[in-house]
Amino acid sequence: MIDDLDLAFDDDYDRGRHRRKRRGARGSGGGPRKRRRGRTVAALLMTLVLLGILGGAGWYGFGKVQDYFAVKDYSGPGTGSVTVQVSPGDGGTDIGNKLVTAGVVESAKAFVNAFTDNPDSQNVEPGFYKLHKQMKASLAVSALLARDGNNKLVNKVSETVTIPEGLISLQIFDTLSKATNIPVADFKKAAANPEALGVPSTWFTREDGKPVPTPHSIEGFLYPDTYEFDPGTDATTILKTMVNGFIQEATKLDFVDTVQQKFGISPYEGLIAASIAQVEAVRSQDMPGVARVLYNRAYKPATQTQQVGLSCSCLQLDSTVNYWLRVTGKAPLESGDLTYSQLHDTSNPYDTYDKPGMPPGPISNPGADALTGAMTAPSSNNYFFLAIDKNGTTAFAPTYSQFCADTQKAKNNGVNIGVCTP
């Protein structure tokens, strides 16, 4: 067709040139000239049609290329819900691919662009998030970062559990079970082997000649704190997390070396002291003084303890008796309600009224203040302490007679405490 057009143009050109010469001689040429014009117009029309076809094809191809390189993205906040996990170490591309698979965003590229454009995107935390489907990518990034007035991630799906200081392991298992719907029996089973949960075996040694009960107990090693557990986390992982919290805190405080070097006791004995101080002292500022009384009673020579009115190097603590009541399924009692037989039950391994030294193991799970108190017990000649008011203010005394005087103050302040006869 191109060749025919070329010939048509050439023919017209040549014929026109010769006819201009003949037209001067003959003075006529109307008919043939019309036919030549018709051919020219036809050729021109064919050219325009071809250009139109080529132009349309080009525009269609440009549209296809444009569609190929365009970033697909949903336009709104989305609907419904789906849970997506952000794993530790995930970057924008990793998260984007997961969101595409879950139907949250339309393309990973759109999410990566939005992730890169958001200056806070590096603060996206690992965990499970509940998001809408078919979300605009920038809104999906914002949803991963959204926090409430308490700085808690709004869309993160996790079980938040707060373990207060001073609980025993059985109380902790019950609290965890209620928050996670994991049976208490699962926690008991996981706790049966503390070493498997991350407690170094070196912790289960003593310098005072008293044996550590076997099997070893998890008591004391479940660090009180607020934890967030992802859906599906099992009992073993939860307890490992809490044990790791304890190990990290003890390491930060340099607890092991400090109690060994400062007091000549094993870390386990220091932990026992911390667990008692946690229960006996309401105020953190009183915990070091309580720890010092424990050390004076447990480790000073019996001749010295007798001089201050003690029949033996015994701690004589109601809290250890109450611990045994708890672990054996009985309700704890206030000091004034404990009977003589309960206080002097020699079948109770935690009887500290008749058995000298520290009890067999911790009686609670202490926090940072109590651990610090056991490390920083100040030098003193105090052998007695008690709470003298309902605010928990602790009074310390070097002698039994002074202790009895403090006991009367406590009674006057409405504290339920046993009788003291100087």
WOZIKA-V211301 format. One record per run of one state. SS is the DSSP state (a for helix, b for strand, c for the rest). FROM is the first residue (numbers start at 1). LEN is the number of residues. If there is no record, write none. Layout:
SS_FROM_LEN ; SS_FROM_LEN
This chain:
c_1_1 ; a_2_25 ; c_27_3 ; a_30_40 ; c_70_9 ; b_79_8 ; c_87_5 ; a_92_10 ; c_102_6 ; a_108_10 ; c_118_3 ; a_121_3 ; c_124_3 ; b_127_7 ; c_134_3 ; a_137_9 ; c_146_1 ; b_147_1 ; c_148_5 ; b_153_1 ; c_154_2 ; b_156_7 ; c_163_6 ; a_169_12 ; c_181_3 ; a_184_8 ; c_192_2 ; a_194_4 ; c_198_3 ; a_201_3 ; c_204_22 ; b_226_5 ; c_231_4 ; a_235_19 ; c_254_1 ; a_255_9 ; c_264_3 ; a_267_14 ; c_281_3 ; a_284_16 ; c_300_2 ; a_302_6 ; c_308_6 ; b_314_1 ; c_315_3 ; a_318_10 ; c_328_7 ; a_335_3 ; c_338_2 ; a_340_4 ; c_344_13 ; b_357_1 ; c_358_10 ; a_368_8 ; c_376_8 ; b_384_4 ; c_388_6 ; b_394_4 ; c_398_2 ; a_400_13 ; c_413_10
